[in-house]
Every structure is written in C-alpha cells, then in structure tokens.
Amino acid sequence: MRSYLNKIFTLLFVLFATPQFLKAAETTTSKDMGGYNPVMIMFITLIVILLFAIGVVANVLKNLVTVYRDKMRAERKANISKVVLLLIAFSIASLPVWAADTAPKVAQIAVEVIGGMNANDFYLLVGVVVFEILVIVSLVFVMKGLIRMIGNATEESTVAAIAKPKANPFWDRFNQSVSIEKEKDIMLDHDYDGIKELDNSLPPWWKYGFYITIVVACIYLYRFHVSHDGLSSKEEYAAEMKAADEEKAAYLAKAGNNIDETNVTLLTSTTDVNAGKVIFEATCAACHLKDGGGIVGPNLTDDYWLHGGSIKDVFKTIKYGYPEKGMLPWKDQFSAKQIQQLASYIKSLRGTHPAVPKAPQGDLYVEAGGKAPTADTVKK
C-alpha cells in the first residue's frame, strides 16, 4: 500500500506541481526576487514533510493489515471489515484523480499575485497540501479501525491468558508438597490417641539444603582435621589474639606521641627507665656526666632545680630547652615518648651519690607528699 500511494503522489507532483513551480520561479525572477520565493519554498517543504508522514502512516497500516490478515486466516473467519478496508483504500486512491481534475480548473480562474506567486500556483500548492492532509487523516482513521478490530478479536484470548497463572515447572518441583486439602490421600492407618500420621515427605528445597550441609561438613572435616590446610578454631583464636596485641602496641606507640608537658606522667617500669638511661648517656652526659653529678649543666641528683623539678617541668625543659643558658631543645631529635622516658630517668637520679657532685643550683623542690630533703642536699 505504501509503494502504491507513493507512486500516485509522485506522479501527481510531477504532472501538476512541477510546471507551476517553474512558472512561479520565472515570474518571481522577473520581479527581482532573486529566483527564490519564501512562500513557495515553505509550501514545497510542507508538501515533502507531509509526503514523508503519509509514507510512515501507510507503512504502519500495511503492517496492521498483515497482522489482521494472518489472524483471519488462522481463525478461518470471514469478516466484513476487509471489504470496508478495501473500499476506504480505493477511496483514498481515487483522491489523486479528483485532485488532478480540479487543479487545471483552479489554474484557469485566478490571475492575481498572492505572496509573490501567481494565484493559480498558490491555490494549486494549497490544494496539494490539503489533499495530503486528507490522505493522512483517512489513513489514521483506517488504522484506528483496524486496531480496534484486532483488539476485539484478541480480547477474549488475552483475558484468558492473564487470568491463568503461568506455570513454573522448576519452582513447582523445587517446592513440591501436599496441600492441606489433599492430606487425606496420604493419611496412614496409625492412630495414637486421635493423633494421626501422614506419609508426607519434606519439600525438596529442605532436603537439598540438608544434603548441602553434609557436603560442607565433610569438606570442613577433611580440611581442618585431616589435611590441616586451614587453621583450627584454637589456632584462629591464637592468631587473632596476636594480631590484637600487635594492634594494641601500635596504638600505644602512636598514642605515646600525643604526650606533652600538660599530660606527661612519670614512668617507673624498668624498660622505660633503661631506655631513658641509654638516651641520657648518649646525649646528656657531656654536660651532666653519666652519673648526673653535673659539669657544665647542673647537678641532677639533688633537690634544687633551675626550672622546676616536677616530671612536667623536666619534660618541658628537655623538649623546648633554654638556649640562652646552653640547654638545647630536643623536640626535633626525640619523640614525645622518648622525652618522657628521658625525663623519668632523670627523676630517678634524685638521691643518688655521684662521684663529683656539682654544687646545688636553683630553687629547692619537694615532691608533693614527698620527704623533706636530706642535710647533704641542702644548699649551703
């Protein structure tokens, strides 16, 4: 149908429109329009677009006719709608003949100019556009009627297909069980005080799940208790505890760097004190001697301190130093934890007896709750 309509419209366009377009172009050129008329170009564009629309609608209609024809053949029913469809199609096909007969008559009537075009050409183009619109409207009506006929023919079968649930053989087998209404068919003769026994097996999904657990248990037994490829529960616990201890140590080491002069505390463990001693002998002995008696720096074994004798004061002195008095800052050389260890070792030197103690310097410091200084540590 589409090819038939396209041939008719093409023939109509060539026979009647083309000569008039050429004539309009010549007329427009003689009026210094440059050979181009916007109105004519608009009409030509509209005609081409409508022809394309006709082709699309005709193609859809052709497919619907094919579907309807196949359905009628399958059902072996005669339908008067076929005759109506053919009559409408022949009516549409006869429109080009009517347009061809009308166009020359229109061309003989008007002589005036409309939109820079000869009136005959203008009315011809308008007639072609109206004709194409009529063709599109007719095809749409035919298409709607055909869709309605196909829908009515398939309504009953569609409703039946929707009402009937789709079977799912796999799920039916996987969830196979006896419904309550049919339990009487599997009732056994066993009756215990009114309690009757059913010969009802478990659903396949339950049994398959149980079989899978057996397979997993066999694999687990072989792997963890025969081949020992994996860690046992006890070994996993030990490994996790070791990892936790390592994480704890790493956290504490990291937390140690958050120590400052406001929250530092005195360390008394042998490990920390010995670590402070190593740092002291390598770094501080040059000014304070290894036994803390003092040479350039003050004596660290008595109760007199130049900048305070608490753990926080000693930590601050080591960290920031007093460059104007020759005490260098060590915050860039040692971590906060190392400075805490060093300060704790220095505090442990109080009351010791260095070989050549330097005379006390600074102010007397007494620990809170501590004992009064001995006679040999009092400044004279």
Contacts in CASP RR format, 6 or more apart in sequence:
PFRMAT RR
TARGET T0000
AUTHOR 0000-0000-0000
METHOD contacts of the structure
MODEL  1
MRSYLNKIFTLLFVLFATPQFLKAAETTTSKDMGGYNPVMIMFITLIVIL
LFAIGVVANVLKNLVTVYRDKMRAERKANISKVVLLLIAFSIASLPVWAA
DTAPKVAQIAVEVIGGMNANDFYLLVGVVVFEILVIVSLVFVMKGLIRMI
GNATEESTVAAIAKPKANPFWDRFNQSVSIEKEKDIMLDHDYDGIKELDN
SLPPWWKYGFYITIVVACIYLYRFHVSHDGLSSKEEYAAEMKAADEEKAA
YLAKAGNNIDETNVTLLTSTTDVNAGKVIFEATCAACHLKDGGGIVGPNL
TDDYWLHGGSIKDVFKTIKYGYPEKGMLPWKDQFSAKQIQQLASYIKSLR
GTHPAVPKAPQGDLYVEAGGKAPTADTVKK
1 58 0 8 1.000
1 61 0 8 1.000
1 62 0 8 1.000
1 65 0 8 1.000
1 89 0 8 1.000
2 55 0 8 1.000
2 58 0 8 1.000
2 59 0 8 1.000
2 62 0 8 1.000
4 93 0 8 1.000
5 54 0 8 1.000
5 55 0 8 1.000
5 58 0 8 1.000
5 92 0 8 1.000
5 93 0 8 1.000
5 135 0 8 1.000
6 51 0 8 1.000
6 54 0 8 1.000
6 55 0 8 1.000
6 58 0 8 1.000
8 93 0 8 1.000
8 96 0 8 1.000
9 51 0 8 1.000
9 54 0 8 1.000
9 96 0 8 1.000
9 132 0 8 1.000
9 135 0 8 1.000
11 96 0 8 1.000
12 96 0 8 1.000
12 99 0 8 1.000
12 100 0 8 1.000
12 128 0 8 1.000
13 47 0 8 1.000
13 128 0 8 1.000
15 100 0 8 1.000
16 99 0 8 1.000
16 100 0 8 1.000
16 103 0 8 1.000
16 124 0 8 1.000
16 128 0 8 1.000
17 47 0 8 1.000
17 124 0 8 1.000
17 125 0 8 1.000
17 128 0 8 1.000
20 107 0 8 1.000
20 118 0 8 1.000
20 120 0 8 1.000
20 121 0 8 1.000
20 124 0 8 1.000
20 125 0 8 1.000
21 40 0 8 1.000
21 44 0 8 1.000
21 121 0 8 1.000
23 118 0 8 1.000
23 121 0 8 1.000
24 37 0 8 1.000
24 40 0 8 1.000
24 117 0 8 1.000
24 118 0 8 1.000
24 121 0 8 1.000
25 35 0 8 1.000
25 37 0 8 1.000
25 40 0 8 1.000
27 113 0 8 1.000
27 116 0 8 1.000
27 117 0 8 1.000
27 118 0 8 1.000
28 34 0 8 1.000
28 35 0 8 1.000
28 36 0 8 1.000
28 37 0 8 1.000
28 40 0 8 1.000
28 116 0 8 1.000
28 117 0 8 1.000
29 35 0 8 1.000
31 116 0 8 1.000
33 116 0 8 1.000
37 115 0 8 1.000
37 116 0 8 1.000
37 117 0 8 1.000
39 114 0 8 1.000
39 115 0 8 1.000
39 116 0 8 1.000
39 117 0 8 1.000
39 122 0 8 1.000
40 117 0 8 1.000
40 121 0 8 1.000
40 125 0 8 1.000
43 125 0 8 1.000
43 126 0 8 1.000
43 128 0 8 1.000
43 129 0 8 1.000
44 125 0 8 1.000
46 129 0 8 1.000
47 125 0 8 1.000
47 128 0 8 1.000
47 129 0 8 1.000
47 132 0 8 1.000
50 129 0 8 1.000
50 132 0 8 1.000
50 133 0 8 1.000
50 136 0 8 1.000
51 132 0 8 1.000
53 132 0 8 1.000
53 136 0 8 1.000
54 132 0 8 1.000
54 135 0 8 1.000
54 136 0 8 1.000
54 139 0 8 1.000
57 136 0 8 1.000
57 139 0 8 1.000
57 140 0 8 1.000
57 143 0 8 1.000
58 139 0 8 1.000
60 143 0 8 1.000
61 139 0 8 1.000
61 142 0 8 1.000
61 143 0 8 1.000
61 146 0 8 1.000
64 143 0 8 1.000
64 146 0 8 1.000
64 147 0 8 1.000
64 150 0 8 1.000
65 85 0 8 1.000
65 146 0 8 1.000
67 150 0 8 1.000
68 81 0 8 1.000
68 146 0 8 1.000
68 149 0 8 1.000
68 150 0 8 1.000
71 150 0 8 1.000
71 153 0 8 1.000
71 154 0 8 1.000
72 78 0 8 1.000
72 79 0 8 1.000
72 82 0 8 1.000
75 153 0 8 1.000
79 149 0 8 1.000
81 146 0 8 1.000
81 149 0 8 1.000
85 142 0 8 1.000
85 146 0 8 1.000
88 138 0 8 1.000
88 141 0 8 1.000
88 142 0 8 1.000
89 142 0 8 1.000
91 138 0 8 1.000
92 135 0 8 1.000
92 138 0 8 1.000
92 139 0 8 1.000
92 142 0 8 1.000
95 131 0 8 1.000
95 134 0 8 1.000
95 135 0 8 1.000
96 131 0 8 1.000
99 127 0 8 1.000
99 128 0 8 1.000
99 131 0 8 1.000
102 127 0 8 1.000
103 124 0 8 1.000
103 127 0 8 1.000
106 120 0 8 1.000
106 123 0 8 1.000
106 124 0 8 1.000
106 127 0 8 1.000
107 120 0 8 1.000
107 123 0 8 1.000
107 124 0 8 1.000
108 120 0 8 1.000
109 119 0 8 1.000
109 120 0 8 1.000
109 123 0 8 1.000
110 118 0 8 1.000
110 119 0 8 1.000
110 120 0 8 1.000
110 122 0 8 1.000
110 123 0 8 1.000
111 118 0 8 1.000
111 119 0 8 1.000
111 120 0 8 1.000
112 119 0 8 1.000
113 119 0 8 1.000
114 122 0 8 1.000
115 122 0 8 1.000
173 204 0 8 1.000
174 203 0 8 1.000
174 204 0 8 1.000
174 205 0 8 1.000
175 203 0 8 1.000
175 204 0 8 1.000
175 205 0 8 1.000
176 203 0 8 1.000
176 204 0 8 1.000
177 200 0 8 1.000
177 203 0 8 1.000
178 185 0 8 1.000
178 186 0 8 1.000
178 198 0 8 1.000
178 200 0 8 1.000
183 198 0 8 1.000
183 200 0 8 1.000
186 198 0 8 1.000
186 199 0 8 1.000
186 200 0 8 1.000
187 196 0 8 1.000
187 197 0 8 1.000
187 198 0 8 1.000
187 199 0 8 1.000
188 196 0 8 1.000
188 197 0 8 1.000
188 198 0 8 1.000
188 199 0 8 1.000
190 196 0 8 1.000
190 197 0 8 1.000
191 197 0 8 1.000
201 207 0 8 1.000
223 229 0 8 1.000
223 230 0 8 1.000
224 230 0 8 1.000
224 231 0 8 1.000
224 232 0 8 1.000
225 232 0 8 1.000
231 239 0 8 1.000
253 337 0 8 1.000
256 335 0 8 1.000
256 336 0 8 1.000
256 337 0 8 1.000
256 340 0 8 1.000
257 335 0 8 1.000
257 336 0 8 1.000
257 337 0 8 1.000
258 336 0 8 1.000
259 336 0 8 1.000
259 337 0 8 1.000
259 339 0 8 1.000
259 340 0 8 1.000
260 315 0 8 1.000
260 319 0 8 1.000
260 336 0 8 1.000
261 312 0 8 1.000
261 315 0 8 1.000
261 316 0 8 1.000
261 319 0 8 1.000
262 312 0 8 1.000
264 311 0 8 1.000
264 312 0 8 1.000
264 315 0 8 1.000
264 336 0 8 1.000
264 340 0 8 1.000
264 343 0 8 1.000
265 311 0 8 1.000
265 340 0 8 1.000
266 311 0 8 1.000
266 344 0 8 1.000
266 347 0 8 1.000
267 273 0 8 1.000
267 340 0 8 1.000
267 341 0 8 1.000
267 344 0 8 1.000
268 344 0 8 1.000
272 340 0 8 1.000
272 341 0 8 1.000
272 344 0 8 1.000
273 341 0 8 1.000
273 344 0 8 1.000
273 345 0 8 1.000
273 348 0 8 1.000
275 338 0 8 1.000
275 341 0 8 1.000
275 345 0 8 1.000
276 338 0 8 1.000
276 341 0 8 1.000
276 342 0 8 1.000
276 344 0 8 1.000
276 345 0 8 1.000
277 345 0 8 1.000
279 334 0 8 1.000
279 338 0 8 1.000
279 341 0 8 1.000
279 342 0 8 1.000
279 345 0 8 1.000
280 288 0 8 1.000
280 290 0 8 1.000
280 342 0 8 1.000
280 345 0 8 1.000
280 346 0 8 1.000
281 290 0 8 1.000
283 330 0 8 1.000
283 333 0 8 1.000
284 342 0 8 1.000
284 346 0 8 1.000
285 292 0 8 1.000
286 296 0 8 1.000
287 294 0 8 1.000
287 295 0 8 1.000
287 296 0 8 1.000
287 297 0 8 1.000
288 294 0 8 1.000
288 295 0 8 1.000
288 296 0 8 1.000
288 297 0 8 1.000
288 298 0 8 1.000
288 299 0 8 1.000
288 300 0 8 1.000
289 295 0 8 1.000
289 354 0 8 1.000
289 355 0 8 1.000
289 356 0 8 1.000
291 301 0 8 1.000
291 349 0 8 1.000
291 352 0 8 1.000
291 354 0 8 1.000
291 355 0 8 1.000
292 299 0 8 1.000
292 300 0 8 1.000
292 301 0 8 1.000
292 349 0 8 1.000
292 352 0 8 1.000
292 354 0 8 1.000
293 299 0 8 1.000
293 300 0 8 1.000
293 301 0 8 1.000
293 354 0 8 1.000
293 355 0 8 1.000
293 356 0 8 1.000
293 357 0 8 1.000
293 358 0 8 1.000
294 300 0 8 1.000
294 354 0 8 1.000
294 357 0 8 1.000
294 358 0 8 1.000
295 358 0 8 1.000
297 327 0 8 1.000
297 358 0 8 1.000
298 304 0 8 1.000
298 305 0 8 1.000
298 306 0 8 1.000
298 358 0 8 1.000
298 361 0 8 1.000
298 362 0 8 1.000
299 354 0 8 1.000
299 357 0 8 1.000
299 358 0 8 1.000
299 359 0 8 1.000
299 360 0 8 1.000
299 361 0 8 1.000
300 346 0 8 1.000
300 349 0 8 1.000
300 350 0 8 1.000
301 349 0 8 1.000
301 350 0 8 1.000
301 351 0 8 1.000
301 352 0 8 1.000
301 353 0 8 1.000
301 354 0 8 1.000
301 357 0 8 1.000
302 350 0 8 1.000
302 351 0 8 1.000
302 357 0 8 1.000
302 360 0 8 1.000
302 373 0 8 1.000
302 377 0 8 1.000
303 350 0 8 1.000
303 360 0 8 1.000
303 364 0 8 1.000
303 365 0 8 1.000
303 366 0 8 1.000
303 373 0 8 1.000
303 377 0 8 1.000
303 378 0 8 1.000
304 360 0 8 1.000
304 361 0 8 1.000
304 362 0 8 1.000
304 363 0 8 1.000
304 364 0 8 1.000
304 365 0 8 1.000
304 377 0 8 1.000
304 379 0 8 1.000
305 313 0 8 1.000
305 314 0 8 1.000
305 362 0 8 1.000
305 363 0 8 1.000
305 365 0 8 1.000
306 325 0 8 1.000
306 361 0 8 1.000
306 362 0 8 1.000
306 363 0 8 1.000
307 313 0 8 1.000
307 316 0 8 1.000
307 317 0 8 1.000
307 322 0 8 1.000
308 314 0 8 1.000
308 317 0 8 1.000
308 363 0 8 1.000
308 365 0 8 1.000
309 365 0 8 1.000
310 365 0 8 1.000
310 367 0 8 1.000
311 343 0 8 1.000
311 344 0 8 1.000
311 347 0 8 1.000
314 343 0 8 1.000
314 346 0 8 1.000
314 347 0 8 1.000
315 339 0 8 1.000
315 340 0 8 1.000
315 343 0 8 1.000
317 327 0 8 1.000
318 330 0 8 1.000
318 334 0 8 1.000
318 339 0 8 1.000
318 342 0 8 1.000
318 343 0 8 1.000
319 329 0 8 1.000
319 330 0 8 1.000
319 331 0 8 1.000
319 336 0 8 1.000
319 339 0 8 1.000
320 329 0 8 1.000
320 331 0 8 1.000
321 327 0 8 1.000
321 328 0 8 1.000
321 329 0 8 1.000
321 330 0 8 1.000
323 329 0 8 1.000
330 339 0 8 1.000
330 342 0 8 1.000
331 339 0 8 1.000
334 342 0 8 1.000
351 374 0 8 1.000
351 377 0 8 1.000
359 379 0 8 1.000
360 377 0 8 1.000
360 378 0 8 1.000
360 379 0 8 1.000
362 379 0 8 1.000
364 373 0 8 1.000
364 378 0 8 1.000
364 379 0 8 1.000
366 372 0 8 1.000
366 373 0 8 1.000
END
